[in-house]
Amino acid sequence: MRSALLLVPLLLLGIVHGGCAALPQHADALAAVGSDAAAAAAYERWLAEHPRSPRRDRVLFRLALLYARPQGARHDPARAEELIGRLLAEHPDSPLRAPAELVRHLGRTVRWLRADLEVQRAQAALLAAENGDCRRRLSEAHAAGALQEAGEIERLDRQLEAERQACGRARRSLERLLAARDEQIAELNRALEALKRIDVGGD
């Protein structure tokens, strides 16, 4: 995945430059200085006013990038995917097809990883609770030792200690998996941010 992400800036630099005075240069300028909300509104307005422009693919792509950026003021994954779908449907031969599909893939992967991360965090919390329960039961078994035979206490000690160690191993494994998921999400977010930094406004 890392090598594919490194290709993103090169791919875009080779595709998105080109000329057309009809493109929304004001929106491009707003996007360049980080005014995402104003830029998105300007791009949306341009699309509404130019329903038949052959350059709509470029504007759809730029607008999708604004909505796709996780750190952007207008972060809206559903809207970004809708715009990418329109670009692919309306301009099937666009030179932006490949980077648009990449943006869609990155967005979907980020969402999947985040959903998976939430499930794993819930599992980690459950394991932590079970680990605590193992410790409590072990403590209670020792407290009740005076009332039970030594052999039974020893057997219960071994059983509970084995459970505690199993809980601990499972918890540590999940913690490592969570850290890996966090890094994957961060890497994908950096790739989407890199897309925003590419100069798509050299029109």
C-alpha positions, 0 to 999 in steps of 0.5 A, a space after each residue: 500500500 505504501 508504494 501505491 500511496 507514494 505514486 499519488 502526487 506523481 500521478 496527479 502532477 502528470 494529469 491535472 495540469 492543462 488550460 481552460 479559462 472557463 474554469 473557476 479560478 476564484 474557487 481555485 484561489 480560495 482552495 489554494 489558501 485553505 478556504 475550503 468552505 468558500 471554495 466548495 461553494 464556488 465550485 458547486 455554483 460553477 457546476 450548476 452554471 455550467 451543466 454542459 462544460 467539457 471541463 466539468 470533470 476537473 471541477 468535479 475532481 477538485 470539489 471531491 478532493 475538498 470533501 474527501 480531505 479528513 482534515 478539511 473544513 468541509 469533510 463529507 465522505 458521502 458527498 466526495 464519493 457522489 462527486 467521484 461517481 458523477 465524474 466517472 459517469 459523465 466523463 468516462 474517458 477523462 484523464 482524471 479517471 484513474 486519480 478519481 478512482 484512487 481518491 474513492 478507494 482511499 476514502 472507502 479504505 479509511 472508512 472501513 479501517 475506522 469502523 474496524 477500529 471501533 469494533 477492535 476497541 470495543 473488543 479490547 475494552 471487553 478483554 480488559 474487563 474480563 482480565 479484571 474479572 479474572 483477577 477478582 476471582 483469583 483474589 476471592 479464591 484466595 480469600 475463601 482458602 481457609 474454608 476449602 481444601 488446599 488441593 481445590 484452591 491450588 487447582 482453581 489458582 492454576 485455572 484462574 492464572 491461565 485465564 488471566 494470562 490468556 486475557 492478557 495475551 489477547 489484550 496485548 495482541 489487540 493493542 498491537 493491532 489497534 496501533 497498526 490500524 491507527 498508522 494505516 488510517 494516518 497514512 491514508 489521511 496523509 495521502 488525501 492531504 497530499 492530493 490537496 497540496 497538488 497544484 491542480 489550479 495551473 489552468 
